[in-house]
Amino acid sequence: VILFDGVCNLCNGFIQFVIKRDAKEQYRFAPLQSEFAKKEILDRGFELKEMNTVYLLKNGKLFDKSDVAFEVLKDLSGFWPLLVVFQFIPRFIRNPVYQLIANNRYRWFGKKNSCMVPTKALQSRFYQ
């Protein structure tokens, strides 16, 4: 399950990217603003102070920041799994770059007034 900022244009773009390349439809999604996401994050001992990262719940583990991208890329169709080679870049370099983008995402990519509403075809893949 990918937990994302439902009003962030960049985050919504990432979700649309995954949906188009998730041929096995193995990923589910939930906005961080949802009760589902809040409960899952709190149950794992994390605090949801700010919505400035995407989280991934995979095999009982909670991933955040740049680790989410690499975990998701592994499962996508096409050549995307090949980009996992960049995971060799240490987190102490990857995560500050991630955080810079996350902290400026509304200014650079914009923001919606409300969370994305999935189409009927996608509703079964979203938790609220």
Z-matrix of the N, CA and C atoms (Angstrom, degrees):
N
C 1 1.456
C 2 1.528 1 107.83
N 3 1.321 2 115.82 1 127.28
C 4 1.458 3 120.92 2 176.81
C 5 1.525 4 107.34 3 -97.97
N 6 1.339 5 116.03 4 124.48
C 7 1.460 6 123.18 5 179.19
C 8 1.525 7 107.48 6 -104.55
N 9 1.319 8 116.90 7 123.58
C 10 1.461 9 120.86 8 -170.89
C 11 1.521 10 111.14 9 -138.86
N 12 1.325 11 116.09 10 159.80
C 13 1.462 12 122.23 11 175.44
C 14 1.524 13 107.91 12 -71.65
N 15 1.314 14 116.28 13 109.80
C 16 1.455 15 121.47 14 -173.59
C 17 1.510 16 115.92 15 -68.71
N 18 1.322 17 118.49 16 -15.25
C 19 1.466 18 120.18 17 179.86
C 20 1.533 19 112.75 18 -102.85
N 21 1.306 20 117.03 19 -4.46
C 22 1.464 21 122.54 20 -177.25
C 23 1.525 22 110.42 21 -84.73
N 24 1.317 23 117.22 22 124.90
C 25 1.464 24 121.26 23 178.84
C 26 1.525 25 112.42 24 -63.56
N 27 1.328 26 117.65 25 -39.87
C 28 1.461 27 120.76 26 178.41
C 29 1.529 28 110.38 27 -63.79
N 30 1.319 29 116.69 28 -45.26
C 31 1.469 30 121.25 29 179.85
C 32 1.521 31 111.08 30 -62.80
N 33 1.330 32 116.25 31 -43.50
C 34 1.466 33 120.27 32 177.66
C 35 1.528 34 110.71 33 -63.84
N 36 1.308 35 117.31 34 -35.97
C 37 1.458 36 121.03 35 175.63
C 38 1.518 37 111.37 36 -62.98
N 39 1.334 38 116.53 37 -40.45
C 40 1.464 39 121.30 38 177.34
C 41 1.530 40 110.06 39 -62.91
N 42 1.320 41 117.44 40 -43.07
C 43 1.466 42 121.42 41 179.55
C 44 1.530 43 110.07 42 -62.94
N 45 1.322 44 117.70 43 -43.73
C 46 1.467 45 120.77 44 178.01
C 47 1.537 46 111.03 45 -63.22
N 48 1.312 47 116.27 46 -38.78
C 49 1.466 48 122.19 47 176.33
C 50 1.523 49 110.22 48 -58.53
N 51 1.324 50 116.69 49 -47.84
C 52 1.468 51 121.51 50 -179.33
C 53 1.528 52 110.31 51 -64.81
N 54 1.310 53 117.62 52 -46.50
C 55 1.466 54 121.13 53 -178.61
C 56 1.528 55 110.54 54 -55.46
N 57 1.323 56 117.17 55 -43.54
C 58 1.467 57 121.07 56 -177.36
C 59 1.529 58 112.49 57 -68.56
N 60 1.323 59 117.74 58 -24.83
C 61 1.467 60 121.12 59 -174.52
C 62 1.525 61 113.73 60 -111.86
N 63 1.309 62 116.64 61 2.37
C 64 1.461 63 122.17 62 178.99
C 65 1.527 64 108.40 63 -92.92
N 66 1.325 65 115.59 64 74.86
C 67 1.466 66 121.78 65 -173.45
C 68 1.529 67 112.60 66 -59.89
N 69 1.319 68 117.00 67 -31.93
C 70 1.478 69 120.96 68 -179.18
C 71 1.527 70 112.30 69 -87.02
N 72 1.319 71 116.81 70 -1.43
C 73 1.464 72 122.78 71 -178.07
C 74 1.529 73 111.82 72 49.65
N 75 1.325 74 115.18 73 46.53
C 76 1.453 75 120.15 74 -178.79
C 77 1.526 76 113.57 75 -87.39
N 78 1.334 77 116.50 76 -17.67
C 79 1.460 78 118.94 77 -178.63
C 80 1.521 79 111.73 78 -93.65
N 81 1.337 80 113.49 79 143.00
C 82 1.460 81 122.99 80 172.25
C 83 1.519 82 105.65 81 -117.99
N 84 1.322 83 116.97 82 165.43
C 85 1.465 84 121.33 83 -171.89
C 86 1.519 85 110.47 84 -138.30
N 87 1.334 86 115.45 85 150.89
C 88 1.461 87 120.96 86 174.25
C 89 1.523 88 108.89 87 -153.38
N 90 1.319 89 116.92 88 131.77
C 91 1.471 90 118.66 89 175.75
C 92 1.529 91 109.93 90 -67.49
N 93 1.324 92 116.30 91 145.77
C 94 1.471 93 120.54 92 177.55
C 95 1.521 94 111.26 93 -61.22
N 96 1.312 95 117.26 94 -21.50
C 97 1.461 96 121.25 95 179.44
C 98 1.530 97 111.99 96 -75.88
N 99 1.322 98 118.29 97 -9.56
C 100 1.466 99 121.72 98 -176.83
C 101 1.532 100 111.43 99 -81.32
N 102 1.317 101 115.19 100 154.89
C 103 1.473 102 120.53 101 175.85
C 104 1.525 103 110.22 102 -63.36
N 105 1.325 104 117.35 103 -36.96
C 106 1.458 105 121.77 104 178.63
C 107 1.530 106 110.60 105 -55.97
N 108 1.336 107 116.80 106 -51.22
C 109 1.465 108 121.24 107 -177.97
C 110 1.520 109 111.42 108 -63.88
N 111 1.325 110 116.67 109 -45.29
C 112 1.469 111 120.38 110 -179.89
C 113 1.520 112 110.85 111 -57.95
N 114 1.328 113 116.64 112 -45.09
C 115 1.468 114 121.06 113 -179.05
C 116 1.530 115 110.99 114 -64.62
N 117 1.320 116 117.01 115 -45.84
C 118 1.468 117 120.55 116 -178.49
C 119 1.521 118 111.77 117 -61.71
N 120 1.317 119 117.17 118 -40.40
C 121 1.468 120 121.04 119 -179.26
C 122 1.529 121 110.28 120 -70.33
N 123 1.320 122 117.33 121 -45.88
C 124 1.468 123 121.23 122 179.01
C 125 1.519 124 111.63 123 -63.69
N 126 1.332 125 117.32 124 -39.47
C 127 1.463 126 121.45 125 179.36
C 128 1.525 127 112.54 126 -61.84
N 129 1.303 128 117.20 127 -21.68
C 130 1.466 129 121.35 128 -179.66
C 131 1.525 130 112.23 129 -100.16
N 132 1.323 131 116.94 130 11.82
C 133 1.456 132 121.28 131 174.42
C 134 1.510 133 115.39 132 82.74
N 135 1.312 134 117.78 133 12.85
C 136 1.459 135 121.48 134 177.50
C 137 1.522 136 108.98 135 -100.12
N 138 1.319 137 115.61 136 157.49
C 139 1.457 138 121.03 137 175.01
C 140 1.518 139 108.56 138 -108.49
N 141 1.305 140 115.83 139 140.02
C 142 1.458 141 120.32 140 178.58
C 143 1.526 142 107.70 141 -101.54
N 144 1.351 143 115.39 142 74.97
C 145 1.461 144 120.89 143 -179.84
C 146 1.514 145 110.91 144 -78.29
N 147 1.306 146 115.57 145 -46.24
C 148 1.453 147 121.64 146 -178.84
C 149 1.512 148 108.52 147 -131.63
N 150 1.292 149 115.58 148 155.28
C 151 1.461 150 120.19 149 -179.06
C 152 1.514 151 110.10 150 -102.33
N 153 1.336 152 116.00 151 48.08
C 154 1.453 153 119.46 152 -174.71
C 155 1.532 154 113.49 153 -105.04
N 156 1.320 155 116.39 154 26.14
C 157 1.454 156 120.08 155 171.82
C 158 1.520 157 109.10 156 -149.58
N 159 1.306 158 114.52 157 157.34
C 160 1.453 159 121.72 158 171.85
C 161 1.521 160 105.26 159 -95.98
N 162 1.320 161 116.28 160 139.34
C 163 1.461 162 121.62 161 176.99
C 164 1.518 163 109.23 162 -113.47
N 165 1.319 164 115.48 163 154.85
C 166 1.452 165 121.42 164 175.12
C 167 1.524 166 108.24 165 -132.50
N 168 1.329 167 115.64 166 124.93
C 169 1.459 168 121.87 167 171.39
C 170 1.520 169 106.90 168 -97.29
N 171 1.324 170 116.31 169 113.67
C 172 1.466 171 120.27 170 -177.08
C 173 1.520 172 108.80 171 -141.91
N 174 1.299 173 115.56 172 122.14
C 175 1.466 174 121.84 173 179.55
C 176 1.526 175 111.87 174 52.58
N 177 1.329 176 116.68 175 41.98
C 178 1.451 177 122.08 176 177.12
C 179 1.515 178 115.38 177 78.72
N 180 1.314 179 117.79 178 0.74
C 181 1.463 180 122.07 179 -178.74
C 182 1.525 181 109.74 180 -109.58
N 183 1.326 182 116.20 181 145.78
C 184 1.459 183 121.87 182 178.05
C 185 1.523 184 109.35 183 -105.23
N 186 1.325 185 116.60 184 117.30
C 187 1.461 186 123.07 185 176.90
C 188 1.519 187 108.53 186 -101.73
N 189 1.328 188 116.87 187 152.46
C 190 1.458 189 120.41 188 175.09
C 191 1.520 190 110.42 189 -141.74
N 192 1.305 191 114.67 190 172.21
C 193 1.463 192 124.75 191 176.67
C 194 1.528 193 112.46 192 51.75
N 195 1.327 194 118.11 193 -135.57
C 196 1.458 195 120.97 194 -173.64
C 197 1.524 196 113.13 195 -66.77
N 198 1.326 197 117.71 196 -23.02
C 199 1.466 198 120.42 197 178.72
C 200 1.530 199 111.72 198 -62.65
N 201 1.330 200 116.69 199 -30.26
C 202 1.470 201 120.52 200 179.35
C 203 1.523 202 109.96 201 -60.82
N 204 1.318 203 116.82 202 -47.92
C 205 1.464 204 120.68 203 -177.63
C 206 1.531 205 110.72 204 -57.64
N 207 1.323 206 117.38 205 -45.67
C 208 1.458 207 119.88 206 -177.81
C 209 1.527 208 112.26 207 -68.19
N 210 1.307 209 117.10 208 -38.88
C 211 1.472 210 119.91 209 177.65
C 212 1.524 211 111.41 210 -64.25
N 213 1.324 212 116.27 211 -40.66
C 214 1.464 213 120.43 212 -179.59
C 215 1.529 214 110.73 213 -70.75
N 216 1.329 215 117.24 214 -43.05
C 217 1.467 216 120.86 215 -179.59
C 218 1.522 217 112.04 216 -55.14
N 219 1.328 218 117.23 217 -35.81
C 220 1.469 219 121.57 218 -179.48
C 221 1.518 220 112.31 219 -56.76
N 222 1.323 221 117.05 220 -29.55
C 223 1.459 222 121.64 221 -171.65
C 224 1.525 223 114.65 222 -102.25
N 225 1.321 224 118.34 223 -1.38
C 226 1.458 225 120.41 224 -175.86
C 227 1.528 226 111.38 225 -85.69
N 228 1.330 227 115.27 226 158.71
C 229 1.455 228 119.99 227 177.92
C 230 1.524 229 109.92 228 -82.96
N 231 1.315 230 115.94 229 162.99
C 232 1.455 231 120.91 230 180.00
C 233 1.519 232 111.97 231 86.94
N 234 1.319 233 115.57 232 -154.27
C 235 1.470 234 121.06 233 -177.10
C 236 1.529 235 113.05 234 -86.19
N 237 1.310 236 118.51 235 -3.38
C 238 1.466 237 122.45 236 -174.85
C 239 1.526 238 113.78 237 -54.08
N 240 1.338 239 120.07 238 -39.06
C 241 1.471 240 118.81 239 178.63
C 242 1.528 241 113.88 240 -59.44
N 243 1.316 242 117.66 241 -22.75
C 244 1.468 243 120.41 242 178.79
C 245 1.529 244 111.97 243 -64.22
N 246 1.329 245 117.45 244 -25.79
C 247 1.467 246 120.95 245 -179.10
C 248 1.528 247 113.06 246 -69.78
N 249 1.303 248 116.30 247 -8.93
C 250 1.463 249 120.13 248 178.36
C 251 1.530 250 111.00 249 -63.80
N 252 1.324 251 117.55 250 -18.02
C 253 1.466 252 119.72 251 177.52
C 254 1.530 253 111.28 252 -57.59
N 255 1.338 254 117.69 253 -25.53
C 256 1.461 255 120.63 254 -179.99
C 257 1.530 256 113.10 255 -75.83
N 258 1.319 257 116.06 256 -1.96
C 259 1.459 258 119.86 257 177.62
C 260 1.533 259 110.75 258 -68.93
N 261 1.318 260 116.98 259 -13.94
C 262 1.463 261 120.15 260 176.38
C 263 1.528 262 111.38 261 -64.69
N 264 1.328 263 117.28 262 -21.32
C 265 1.470 264 120.09 263 177.05
C 266 1.525 265 106.99 264 -65.81
N 267 1.317 266 117.66 265 125.22
C 268 1.475 267 120.13 266 -175.24
C 269 1.528 268 112.92 267 -61.59
N 270 1.333 269 115.24 268 149.01
C 271 1.472 270 121.48 269 179.27
C 272 1.525 271 111.60 270 -56.43
N 273 1.335 272 117.78 271 -35.01
C 274 1.462 273 119.38 272 -177.41
C 275 1.526 274 111.61 273 -66.50
N 276 1.328 275 117.80 274 -13.09
C 277 1.461 276 122.03 275 172.45
C 278 1.532 277 109.71 276 -99.84
N 279 1.343 278 116.77 277 -46.75
C 280 1.472 279 121.54 278 -176.95
C 281 1.523 280 112.68 279 -62.45
N 282 1.326 281 116.63 280 -47.35
C 283 1.459 282 119.20 281 -172.78
C 284 1.528 283 114.56 282 -68.89
N 285 1.325 284 121.17 283 -36.92
C 286 1.471 285 118.53 284 173.55
C 287 1.537 286 112.84 285 -62.91
N 288 1.323 287 117.53 286 -36.25
C 289 1.465 288 120.13 287 176.08
C 290 1.530 289 109.10 288 -65.52
N 291 1.334 290 115.30 289 -44.75
C 292 1.471 291 120.22 290 176.75
C 293 1.530 292 109.79 291 -56.88
N 294 1.327 293 116.37 292 -46.63
C 295 1.465 294 121.04 293 -176.68
C 296 1.525 295 112.24 294 -65.18
N 297 1.325 296 116.97 295 -36.90
C 298 1.468 297 120.74 296 176.40
C 299 1.530 298 110.45 297 -59.56
N 300 1.324 299 115.76 298 -46.44
C 301 1.462 300 120.23 299 178.59
C 302 1.529 301 110.14 300 -65.64
N 303 1.336 302 117.11 301 -45.06
C 304 1.471 303 121.30 302 -179.03
C 305 1.528 304 111.74 303 -60.54
N 306 1.312 305 116.66 304 -41.55
C 307 1.467 306 120.48 305 -178.62
C 308 1.529 307 113.22 306 -68.96
N 309 1.323 308 116.65 307 -21.19
C 310 1.462 309 121.08 308 -178.33
C 311 1.528 310 113.42 309 -112.72
N 312 1.323 311 117.13 310 8.75
C 313 1.464 312 120.81 311 -171.98
C 314 1.520 313 113.90 312 -61.47
N 315 1.311 314 119.04 313 -38.50
C 316 1.469 315 120.52 314 179.21
C 317 1.528 316 110.67 315 -67.66
N 318 1.321 317 116.25 316 -41.41
C 319 1.463 318 121.00 317 -179.03
C 320 1.527 319 110.99 318 -67.38
N 321 1.343 320 116.98 319 -41.27
C 322 1.457 321 121.09 320 -176.16
C 323 1.529 322 113.87 321 -84.04
N 324 1.336 323 117.29 322 -34.72
C 325 1.463 324 120.43 323 -172.44
C 326 1.529 325 113.53 324 -117.80
N 327 1.324 326 117.12 325 -13.01
C 328 1.458 327 120.27 326 178.80
C 329 1.516 328 113.37 327 91.80
N 330 1.323 329 113.12 328 176.12
C 331 1.456 330 120.76 329 -173.20
C 332 1.527 331 108.45 330 -147.14
N 333 1.327 332 115.85 331 144.58
C 334 1.463 333 121.49 332 176.23
C 335 1.527 334 109.31 333 -91.87
N 336 1.322 335 116.63 334 163.16
C 337 1.464 336 120.84 335 177.19
C 338 1.522 337 112.50 336 -80.09
N 339 1.328 338 116.43 337 -21.91
C 340 1.464 339 120.53 338 179.50
C 341 1.520 340 108.90 339 -147.73
N 342 1.324 341 115.90 340 167.82
C 343 1.462 342 121.01 341 -179.09
C 344 1.521 343 111.14 342 -66.18
N 345 1.307 344 115.29 343 153.18
C 346 1.454 345 122.85 344 177.60
C 347 1.529 346 109.95 345 -59.94
N 348 1.316 347 116.24 346 137.91
C 349 1.461 348 121.30 347 175.53
C 350 1.526 349 106.35 348 -104.50
N 351 1.344 350 117.42 349 115.53
C 352 1.467 351 119.25 350 -178.04
C 353 1.534 352 111.61 351 -68.44
N 354 1.310 353 115.38 352 151.12
C 355 1.458 354 120.30 353 175.81
C 356 1.527 355 108.70 354 -66.71
N 357 1.318 356 117.20 355 164.51
C 358 1.471 357 120.85 356 178.95
C 359 1.523 358 111.20 357 -56.31
N 360 1.323 359 116.32 358 -38.13
C 361 1.465 360 120.87 359 -179.31
C 362 1.529 361 111.95 360 -65.06
N 363 1.326 362 117.37 361 -26.48
C 364 1.469 363 121.07 362 -177.20
C 365 1.527 364 113.60 363 -102.56
N 366 1.304 365 118.70 364 -9.07
C 367 1.468 366 121.29 365 -173.72
C 368 1.525 367 113.14 366 -55.08
N 369 1.313 368 118.10 367 -35.07
C 370 1.469 369 120.29 368 -178.61
C 371 1.522 370 112.54 369 -68.25
N 372 1.310 371 117.60 370 -14.51
C 373 1.467 372 121.34 371 -179.40
C 374 1.517 373 113.12 372 -96.74
N 375 1.339 374 116.75 373 0.46
C 376 1.468 375 121.45 374 -178.17
C 377 1.515 376 111.01 375 -115.47
N 378 1.327 377 115.56 376 135.43
C 379 1.462 378 122.63 377 172.08
C 380 1.526 379 107.78 378 -98.61
N 381 1.305 380 117.03 379 147.07
C 382 1.466 381 120.80 380 178.90
C 383 1.505 382 111.59 381 -115.15
